[in-house]
């Protein structure tokens, strides 16, 4: 995985992600999908769980190394 030349960090809310869970890296446009079976497209860096539910997922883009924080997973349960 390539490391970004400048610090690259983006936050994406879960409700902005396609229904199949895919989205594009905000930095380089690489397609990132939970269906990817290897670490070529992204790598999971960290997870945050609150009350046994995923609250935040931090990944790094496999192409440019940009850190992407996915948030708002629990909001769907409150609506």
C-alpha positions as CSV (number, residue, x, y, z in Angstrom):
1,X,0.0,0.0,0.0
2,X,1.3,3.4,-0.9
3,X,1.6,6.0,1.8
4,X,0.2,9.5,1.0
5,X,2.8,12.2,0.4
6,X,0.7,14.7,2.4
7,X,-1.5,13.8,5.3
8,X,-4.8,12.7,3.8
9,X,-7.7,12.0,6.0
10,X,-11.4,12.1,5.2
11,X,-14.6,11.2,7.1
12,X,-17.5,9.7,5.3
13,X,-20.9,9.1,7.0
14,X,-22.4,5.7,6.5
15,X,-25.6,7.2,5.1
16,X,-23.6,8.6,2.2
17,X,-22.3,5.1,1.1
18,X,-24.1,3.1,-1.6
19,X,-26.6,0.5,-0.5
20,X,-24.1,-2.3,-1.4
21,X,-21.5,-0.7,0.9
22,X,-19.2,0.6,-1.8
23,X,-17.7,4.1,-2.2
24,X,-14.8,5.8,-3.9
25,X,-11.7,7.1,-2.2
26,X,-12.1,10.9,-1.9
27,X,-8.5,11.4,-2.7
28,X,-7.8,9.1,-5.8
29,X,-11.2,7.7,-6.8
30,X,-10.3,4.0,-6.1
31,X,-13.5,1.9,-5.8
32,X,-13.7,0.5,-2.3
33,X,-16.2,-2.3,-1.5
34,X,-16.8,-4.7,1.4
35,X,-16.9,-7.4,-1.3
36,X,-13.1,-7.0,-2.0
37,X,-11.5,-10.2,-1.0
38,X,-7.9,-9.0,-0.6
39,X,-6.0,-6.0,0.7
40,X,-5.3,-4.4,-2.7
41,X,-8.1,-1.9,-2.5
42,X,-8.1,-1.1,1.2
43,X,-6.8,-2.1,4.6
44,X,-8.8,-2.0,7.9
45,X,-6.8,0.2,10.3
46,X,-9.1,0.4,13.3
47,X,-12.6,-0.3,14.5
48,X,-14.7,1.3,17.3
49,X,-17.5,-0.7,18.8
50,X,-20.1,0.8,21.2
51,X,-22.6,-1.4,22.9
52,X,-21.7,-4.3,20.7
53,X,-22.4,-2.3,17.5
54,X,-20.0,-0.9,15.0
55,X,-19.7,2.8,15.6
56,X,-16.6,3.7,13.4
57,X,-14.4,2.0,10.9
58,X,-11.0,3.4,9.9
59,X,-9.5,2.2,6.6
60,X,-6.6,3.1,4.4
61,X,-7.0,3.3,0.6
62,X,-4.8,0.6,-1.1
63,X,-3.9,2.9,-4.0
64,X,-3.0,6.3,-2.3
65,X,-2.9,5.4,1.4
66,X,-5.5,8.0,2.3
67,X,-7.0,7.4,5.8
68,X,-10.8,7.2,5.5
69,X,-13.0,7.2,8.7
70,X,-16.5,5.7,8.2
71,X,-18.9,6.9,10.8
72,X,-22.6,7.0,11.6
73,X,-23.4,3.3,11.5
74,X,-25.6,3.5,14.6
75,X,-27.8,6.3,13.2
76,X,-29.8,3.9,11.1
77,X,-31.1,2.2,14.2
78,X,-32.3,5.4,15.8
79,X,-34.3,6.6,12.8
